[in-house]
Amino acid sequence: MTAEELKTIIAAGLPCEHIALEGDGRHWYATIVSSAFEGKRPIQRHQQVYATLGSRMHTDEVHAL
């Protein structure tokens, strides 16, 4: 998966003001700014991002984020 593909998937499921990704196609580092994160704990923010990826996390399409 490319950074642009991953960015598109996340942006489709989460309103984002900013997304920056670095990675090798399986392991990713993300900086995401979203108003949807307001008032949420870090683990809840992480879960929201993972939810946008759905089964891609389970099929190993994205190994780590």
C-alpha positions as CSV (number, residue, x, y, z in Angstrom):
1,M,0.0,0.0,0.0
2,T,1.3,3.5,-0.8
3,A,1.2,6.5,1.5
4,E,-1.4,8.1,-0.8
5,E,-3.7,5.1,-0.7
6,L,-3.5,5.0,3.1
7,K,-4.1,8.7,3.3
8,T,-7.2,8.4,1.1
9,I,-8.6,5.6,3.2
10,I,-8.1,7.4,6.5
11,A,-9.5,10.7,5.1
12,A,-12.6,8.9,3.8
13,G,-13.4,7.6,7.2
14,L,-12.3,10.5,9.4
15,P,-12.5,14.3,8.9
16,C,-8.9,15.4,8.9
17,E,-7.3,18.8,8.8
18,H,-3.8,17.3,8.3
19,I,-2.4,13.8,7.6
20,A,1.3,13.1,7.3
21,L,2.5,9.5,6.7
22,E,5.9,7.9,6.7
23,G,6.5,4.2,6.2
24,D,7.7,1.3,4.1
25,G,4.3,0.0,2.8
26,R,3.5,-2.2,5.8
27,H,4.8,-0.2,8.9
28,W,3.6,3.4,9.1
29,Y,4.0,6.4,11.3
30,A,1.1,8.9,11.1
31,T,0.5,12.4,12.3
32,I,-3.2,13.1,12.0
33,V,-5.0,16.3,13.1
34,S,-8.8,15.9,13.3
35,S,-11.5,17.8,15.1
36,A,-13.0,14.3,15.8
37,F,-10.2,13.8,18.3
38,E,-11.3,16.6,20.6
39,G,-11.9,15.4,24.1
40,K,-10.7,11.9,23.3
41,R,-7.9,10.0,25.1
42,P,-5.0,8.9,22.9
43,I,-6.2,5.3,22.9
44,Q,-9.6,6.4,21.6
45,R,-7.9,8.5,18.9
46,H,-5.9,5.5,17.9
47,Q,-9.0,3.3,17.8
48,Q,-10.8,5.8,15.6
49,V,-7.9,5.7,13.0
50,Y,-7.8,1.9,13.1
51,A,-11.5,1.8,12.5
52,T,-11.1,3.6,9.2
53,L,-8.8,0.8,8.1
54,G,-11.3,-1.9,8.9
55,S,-10.2,-5.4,7.7
56,R,-6.9,-4.0,6.2
57,M,-5.4,-4.4,9.7
58,H,-6.6,-8.0,10.0
59,T,-5.4,-9.1,6.5
60,D,-1.9,-7.6,7.1
61,E,-2.4,-5.1,4.2
62,V,-1.2,-2.6,6.9
63,H,0.9,-4.3,9.5
64,A,1.4,-1.5,11.9
65,L,0.3,2.1,12.3
